[in-house]
Amino acid sequence: MVFYGSKASKLKEGQLINVKCPNCIGGQTMHYAIYGKYAYVYWIPLFPIGKTYVLECNHCKRTYNLKELPEQIKQKFELEKTGVRFPLWYFSGLIIITLAILVATYLSKKDDENDTLYINNPRIGDVYSVKASQTGYYTSMKVITVTSDSIYVIFNDYEIDRKSKIYKINKTENYTTELDGYSKQEIKTLFEQEYIYEVDRD
């Protein structure tokens, strides 16, 4: 099944009067239609890709493309197609993509702000996602105790090869090692150096 391609919809139609059909000579009026073409993915319009003009003699029913007609008819038609624009829904896909990018950017910025806030104000239960410097893998450590100047954590017994998948090993039963202590300044430095790259707080 094809989920992408192009489609067309009618933007405007009308009549040209006092024009001579090149085919039958007797025709004095022509019906015209202006179609807009747009690209789509999964039936969602992404962006316009052009316009098509079709003219038909009301007498002999001969259909013409605009380029096939005499200059006089072209000039009359120019007045008719002036101001015909693509509707906003032709840009639905681009609008959705733009909104998704804006939302993702906002959420990412908000996460960064929260991480900084949590690092500066640690709480028991905070989980720090960290890069294991020796192996290049990723693990986590959980805050167990917070004093006026220090933080005590226990490390996760497991590591994982993708930083975005740290949640898979963040389980209570995986924290069995002894306490390890850091000064609050050391924790801030590790965060600034991106050794600690994310803070999860319930």
C-alpha positions as CSV (number, residue, x, y, z in Angstrom):
1,M,0.0,0.0,0.0
2,V,1.3,3.4,-1.0
3,F,1.2,6.0,1.8
4,Y,2.7,9.0,0.0
5,G,2.1,10.7,-3.4
6,S,0.3,13.7,-4.8
7,K,-3.3,14.7,-5.1
8,A,-5.3,17.7,-6.5
9,S,-8.3,19.6,-5.4
10,K,-10.3,22.3,-7.2
11,L,-9.4,25.8,-6.0
12,K,-11.7,27.9,-8.3
13,E,-14.0,27.6,-11.4
14,G,-15.8,30.0,-13.6
15,Q,-16.6,31.3,-17.1
16,L,-14.7,33.2,-19.6
17,I,-17.0,35.2,-21.9
18,N,-16.5,36.7,-25.3
19,V,-13.7,34.3,-26.3
20,K,-13.4,32.3,-29.5
21,C,-12.8,28.6,-29.2
22,P,-9.9,27.7,-31.5
23,N,-11.6,24.4,-32.4
24,C,-15.2,25.2,-33.3
25,I,-15.0,29.0,-33.8
26,G,-18.7,29.2,-32.8
27,G,-18.0,28.9,-29.1
28,Q,-18.1,32.2,-27.3
29,T,-17.7,31.1,-23.7
30,M,-15.3,28.7,-21.9
31,H,-15.6,27.1,-18.6
32,Y,-12.4,27.0,-16.6
33,A,-11.2,25.2,-13.4
34,I,-8.1,25.8,-11.4
35,Y,-6.7,22.8,-9.5
36,G,-4.1,22.8,-6.8
37,K,-1.7,19.9,-6.4
38,Y,-0.2,18.9,-3.1
39,A,2.1,16.2,-1.8
40,Y,0.9,14.0,1.0
41,V,2.1,11.3,3.4
42,Y,-0.4,9.0,5.0
43,W,-3.1,11.1,3.5
44,I,-2.0,14.2,5.3
45,P,-1.2,17.1,3.0
46,L,2.4,18.2,3.4
47,F,2.9,21.2,1.0
48,P,1.6,22.5,-2.4
49,I,3.5,21.5,-5.5
50,G,1.8,23.6,-8.2
51,K,-1.4,24.5,-10.0
52,T,-3.1,23.1,-13.1
53,Y,-5.5,25.0,-15.3
54,V,-8.2,23.4,-17.4
55,L,-10.5,25.2,-19.9
56,E,-13.4,23.8,-21.8
57,C,-15.4,25.2,-24.7
58,N,-19.1,25.3,-23.7
59,H,-20.1,24.7,-27.3
60,C,-17.9,21.8,-28.6
61,K,-16.7,20.6,-25.2
62,R,-13.1,20.6,-26.3
63,T,-10.7,20.7,-23.3
64,Y,-7.5,22.8,-23.4
65,N,-4.5,23.3,-21.3
66,L,-3.7,27.0,-20.9
67,K,-0.6,26.8,-23.0
68,E,-2.7,25.5,-26.0
69,L,-4.8,28.7,-26.2
70,P,-4.3,32.0,-28.0
71,E,-2.7,34.9,-26.2
72,Q,-6.0,36.8,-26.0
73,I,-7.6,34.0,-23.9
74,K,-4.5,33.7,-21.8
75,Q,-4.7,37.3,-20.9
76,K,-8.3,37.1,-19.9
77,F,-7.6,34.1,-17.9
78,E,-4.7,35.8,-16.1
79,L,-7.3,38.1,-14.5
80,E,-9.4,35.2,-13.3
81,K,-6.5,33.3,-11.7
82,T,-5.1,36.4,-9.9
83,G,-5.4,36.0,-6.2
84,V,-6.1,32.2,-6.2
85,R,-4.0,30.8,-3.4
86,F,-3.4,27.5,-1.8
87,P,-5.7,26.8,1.2
88,L,-4.0,26.5,4.6
89,W,-4.8,22.8,4.9
90,Y,-2.4,22.2,2.0
91,F,0.3,22.9,4.6
92,S,-1.1,20.6,7.3
93,G,1.9,18.3,7.3
94,L,4.4,21.1,7.6
95,I,2.4,22.7,10.4
96,I,2.2,19.4,12.3
97,I,6.0,18.9,11.9
98,T,6.7,22.4,13.0
99,L,4.5,22.1,16.0
100,A,6.1,18.8,16.9
101,I,9.6,20.3,16.7
102,L,8.6,23.3,18.8
103,V,7.0,21.0,21.5
104,A,10.1,18.7,21.5
105,T,12.4,21.7,21.8
106,Y,10.3,23.1,24.7
107,L,10.2,19.8,26.5
108,S,13.9,19.3,26.0
109,K,14.6,22.7,27.4
110,K,12.3,22.1,30.3
111,D,14.0,18.8,31.1
112,D,17.4,20.6,31.0
113,E,16.1,23.2,33.4
114,N,14.6,20.6,35.7
115,D,17.9,18.6,35.7
116,T,19.8,21.7,36.8
117,L,17.3,22.4,39.5
118,Y,17.4,18.9,40.8
119,I,21.2,18.9,40.8
120,N,21.3,22.1,42.8
121,N,18.6,20.9,45.2
122,P,19.1,17.1,45.6
123,R,16.5,14.9,47.3
124,I,16.5,11.4,48.6
125,G,15.2,9.1,45.8
126,D,16.7,11.1,42.9
127,V,18.2,8.9,40.2
128,Y,21.2,10.1,38.3
129,S,21.9,8.7,34.9
130,V,25.6,8.5,34.5
131,K,28.2,7.5,31.9
132,A,30.4,4.7,33.1
133,S,33.8,6.2,32.2
134,Q,35.7,2.9,32.2
135,T,33.4,1.0,29.9
136,G,31.7,3.6,27.9
137,Y,28.3,2.1,28.9
138,Y,25.7,3.8,31.0
139,T,24.3,3.1,34.4
140,S,22.6,5.0,37.3
141,M,23.0,5.9,40.9
142,K,20.3,6.6,43.4
143,V,20.5,9.3,46.2
144,I,20.0,7.6,49.6
145,T,21.1,10.4,52.0
146,V,21.5,14.2,51.7
147,T,23.3,16.3,54.3
148,S,24.1,19.9,54.3
149,D,27.2,19.5,52.1
150,S,27.2,15.9,50.9
151,I,25.2,13.4,48.9
152,Y,25.3,9.6,49.5
153,V,24.4,7.3,46.6
154,I,24.2,3.6,45.7
155,F,25.1,2.5,42.2
156,N,23.1,0.3,39.9
157,D,24.6,-3.1,39.6
158,Y,24.0,-3.1,35.8
159,E,25.1,-1.1,32.8
160,I,23.5,-0.6,29.4
161,D,24.9,0.4,26.0
162,R,22.3,3.1,25.2
163,K,21.8,6.2,27.3
164,S,18.2,6.5,26.3
165,K,17.4,3.0,27.6
166,I,18.6,3.6,31.2
167,Y,15.0,3.2,32.5
168,K,15.3,-0.6,31.6
169,I,17.8,-1.1,34.4
170,N,16.4,1.4,36.9
171,K,14.8,-1.1,39.2
172,T,14.9,-1.2,43.0
173,E,16.4,-4.7,43.1
174,N,19.4,-3.6,41.0
175,Y,20.7,-1.2,43.7
176,T,22.6,-3.5,46.1
177,T,26.1,-1.9,46.4
178,E,27.5,0.0,49.4
179,L,27.1,3.7,49.9
180,D,29.4,6.1,48.1
181,G,29.6,9.7,49.1
182,Y,30.1,12.9,47.1
183,S,30.2,16.6,48.0
184,K,27.4,18.6,46.5
185,Q,30.0,20.6,44.6
186,E,31.4,17.3,43.1
187,I,28.0,16.3,42.0
188,K,27.6,19.7,40.3
189,T,30.9,19.3,38.6
190,L,30.0,15.8,37.4
191,F,26.8,17.2,35.9
192,E,28.7,20.1,34.2
193,Q,31.1,17.6,32.7
194,E,28.1,15.5,31.5
195,Y,29.2,12.5,33.5
196,I,25.8,12.8,35.1
197,Y,23.6,13.6,32.1
198,E,20.0,13.3,33.4
199,V,18.2,13.4,36.7
200,D,14.9,11.5,37.4
201,R,12.7,12.6,40.2
202,D,9.4,11.0,41.1
